[in-house]
Amino acid sequence: IAQLTEQRREVAECLNTELRDLPLRLPATDSGHCWHLFMIRTNKRDALMGHLKAHDIATAVHYPPIIV
């Protein structure tokens, strides 16, 4: 399990590096999290999900939007 967690942390760091210049809200990767989910926030959720699906990247909405 420790090796899998480390691999997930490496992937999360890579995603943050590669996506940092896009208009997205990305999670902080210095939290010691196990990264079973990598949550991205955007005002263009459906467009982003469509783009990722077109490139065979699976996505899902795990949490409904919080309106404050």
Buried (B, 14 or more C-beta within 10 A) or exposed (E): EEEEBEEBBEEBEEBBEEEEEEEBEBBEBEEEBEBEEBEBEBEEEEEBBEEEEEEEEEEEEEEEEEEE
